Amino acid sequence: MAAYAALVSLKRIIDDIETHPSPPISLDKQQVQSLTQIVTFLQEFLEGYKSPYEYSDEADPLEIHIMAQAVEDVIESYIIDTIKLSDAATDDGGDEQISCIHFYQDLQNVIENMDLIKKEVTAITMEKEEHKRNVASDDVGLRFNSTGKKHLMIGFDDMLLQLLDRLTDANTNRKIIPIVGMGGIGKTTLAKGAFEHKLIKEHFDICVWTTISQDYNIVETLREVLTRAGESSSSMDEKELEVRLHKCLWGSRYLIILDDMWSIDVWDRLKFSFPDCGEGSRLVVTTRMSNLAAQLTDSYSLVKIGFLDEVSSWTLFSKIVFGEQSFLTQLESIGKKIVKKCNGLPLSIVVIGGLMAKSEVTLEYWEHIEENLASIVNSENEDYCLRILKLSYNYLPAYLKPCFLYMGVFEEDKEITASTVVRLWISEGFLKPIVNKSLTRVAEQYLKELVDRNLILVHKSCILGDVLSYKIHDLLRDLSMKESEKQRFFYVLRDQSPQGLIGQQRIVIPESTLKEKIKDALEYMLHARSYLVFGNQTTRRFPNSRFLRLSGCWVIEEEYLQLNVFELMNSRYHRLDTYYKFVIPSSINLLWNLDTLIISFEEEFIAPSEIWKMYKLRHLEFEYRRLHLPEPPSADDDIIMMENLEVLKGVINFNISEDIVKRIPNIEELDMTYEGQLMDGVDYLSCLLCLSKLESLELWAYSPDVGKYLQKINFPPSLKELFLSLPSDSEWEDILPTIGSLPLLETLELNGGRFRTREWETMEDHFQSLKSLKLYECGDLEKWTVTESSHFPLLIQLHLFVLDELKEIPAEIGEISTLRSIKLYLCNESVVLSAKQIFDEQQDLHGDQIDLLVHATVWMEDESLQKLATSNFKVIVHSIYR
């Protein structure tokens, strides 16, 4: 919720000021204490608050009242004014003193206003407690009627057979079978199809269906199950019902469907009522919560429902619209466009199909439906779809609601890069911290929680399991946008009057927005903290907001680069994509709270030495690897430890000296390039070992000076990912023993260099954690010897690129049980044949269950290799001859 996000953001501002080694302002201790107490109280209130406006189109007045924007405005205005005054270097401190007095008075006023809100909330809390004591808690929520109309089972045939098999197999132990998926995906439909199946009625002695819902009542649930099992249940308390139900079910083979479960607490209170008496009883639980399902049973028993494919989606739509009649030919093309926009979600298909079944059957009307699908689906049956999906949003803990709402800022159907989401969330300031976890890890955890709740989808992940990108279903995106605008969390610029932007904190500019519309709107963004522009929009200047924290995703025009970019004193996140040359001014350290700076610019770039004074900087990246970082200022009492810096990418000829290591002790990801002639006698990598938190290193060594130092390099044992690119005359034999001994190394990519002995023999106990190995154009490698599979016990993927002298892949590699992928690109013919031998041996062992996938790109003239292709051994022909 927006109010909770605002409170977390305010807390972060206070903490940023209090912990900064050179804060731009100081806060009165008493005011900080009062403000912190009030904010903490309101946060705790919202964490347990159930808004009466959950299903209303109106915002909750109390939540809007709680939003702490006025406090942020006062504090950040004073910060900006103070920085500008100090930068002007005036001798007259009168203006500064007057400004200071006004600030403390203004801050006291807003603190008093917030205290009034606290008193209002306290009264509401007391009233609620009184109400709880006086009202019997017998609200059961919506109940599913198992005798309702028959659901269409289209697209669920295989899943239904799989579920029936698990329900009726020979295992006599009681088993729990969770059915998990997002809202509207068909969990209840699948469970009902099994529940009503003739086989189930014959197999089980007792069959009971009950719906749990979010607002569950254990007593009523037990009473309902007991009654439907054929027993009387009147006037019993929870313990008596538990005992009676256990006795009723004992000795019977029973099936209980627990539909729409949201919390493991429900199961913890119900489980003692369901005996395991060796009769083969089953419990089916439908839930949107993947983490809950995992707690109920092992992964084998879990049924995960995904989206319908195109064929099933079309069949379902056709059945709903025309029943058993054939589909009208002239409507088939537009009908398939409509179905495609439903993205395989049965709920969406059923709603739109039901509407069209009772509407006029004309091409013009169907084209209108296709053009306005999202709004029509959400308006049909009083927002039926959104109300179902909104159950998932309402059940989120307060700290996750801003995270979900924020997913709506991204363009429809677009891939959302995991690292981008993490950086934006951190800079926005609404992440609730977790003790002893960096904000990066907190963001990653919150993303996983949204996936577990089936509110966002993992779109791409690498074979090692790391998530690369996410997507959000269109209906869930519509929900986040509608809820965000209702709560004033963000505002999407469309065709409305630009006056609607006044007071909005986050402005989203879609890719399709006209430049004139953006230009008109900029003047009204007085309070904008975030300005998100998507696509290749070019903006001439920034919003008319002194409070801007987050600005990115644009190509900015030359004349405004220097004027605007580095004068935004409230900045936390800058991303600049430009073709125009510019310099970072020495005043960059006045951006006291900047945590992310990403620059995409093709020419070499020299940063000012003041960059070493940016205490809050967390992520510094130059995408074309042309950033020169100067030596830090000479040691003095004013050294600033950049202890927040986690990512440093794209730096060139970076001297990792003792002084550097002291300044960036918590660096986790480092990407460096070395080229040309370096300073004589200086080992630029001498202190690399001292970066004790370093997990990912990418090192491009084009300079022969660095090549000689690499022969005696020591890497920090914390490394998990390593990419090394060496000059063609550098020798791998001297470096690989050091690399192989790294205890945590999971990913290794070697590019260039040569093998002096023409052989690579791995050593015992080396590469014990390695999961991915990639070799690119490593010269003179003829023989690769692996004496036993224990040398790479966890290897998952092996990629070999242009190793035209290598004779074969060691047979021992094929014995590694975890191996899943081999990719070859223009390697020797014998290497491809050795991969085929490994594949054939695996297939002999595992048959159709083989997990190994091989991709081999071969030259056009290698016709014999092209004939090796099978479904899991793919051969791709290079477009030219050797």
Secondary structure, 3 states (H helix, E strand, C coil): CHHHHHHHHHHHHHHHHHHCCCCCCCCCHHHHHHHHHHHHHHHHHHHCCCCCCCCCCCCCHHHHHHCCHHHHHHHHHHHHHHHHHHHHCCCCCHHHHHHHHHHHHHHHHHHHHHHHHHHHHHHHHHHHHHHHHHCCCCCCCCCCCCCCCCCCCCCCHHHHHHHHHHHHCCCCCCEEEEEECCCCCCHHHHHHHHHCCHHHHHHCCEEEEEECCCCCCHHHHHHHHHHHCCCCCCCCCHHHHHHHHHHHHCCCCEEEEEEEECCHHHHHHHHHHCCCCCCCCEEEEEECCHHHHHHHCCCCCCEECCCCCHHHHHHHHHHHHHCCCCCCHHHHHHHHHHHHHCCCCHHHHHHHHHHHHCCCCCHHHHHHHHHCHHHHHHHCCCCHHHHHHHHHHHCCCCCCHHHHHHHHHCCCCCCEEHHHHHHHHHHHCCCCCCCCCCHHHHHHHHHHHHHHCCCCEEEEECCCCCEEEEECCHHHHHHHHHHHHHHCCCEECCCCCHHHHCCCCEEEECCCCCHHHHHHHHCCCCCCCEEEECCCCEECCCCCCCCCCEEECCEECHHHHHHHHHHCCCCCEEEEECCCCCCCCHHHHHCCCCCEEEEECCCCEECCHHHHHCCCCCEEEECCCCEECCCCCCCCCCCCCCCCCCEEEEEECCCCCHHHHHHCCCCCEEEEEECCCCCCCCCCCCCHHHCCCCCEEEEEECCHHHHHHHCCCCCCCCCCEEEEEEEEEEEHHHCHHHHHCCCCCCEEEEEEEECCCCEEECCCCCCCCCCEEEEECCECCCEEECCCHHHCCCCCEEEEECCCCCCCCCHHHHHCCCCCEEEEECCCHHHHHHHHHHHHHHHHHHHHHCCCEEEEEECCCCHHHHCCCCCCEEEEECCCCC
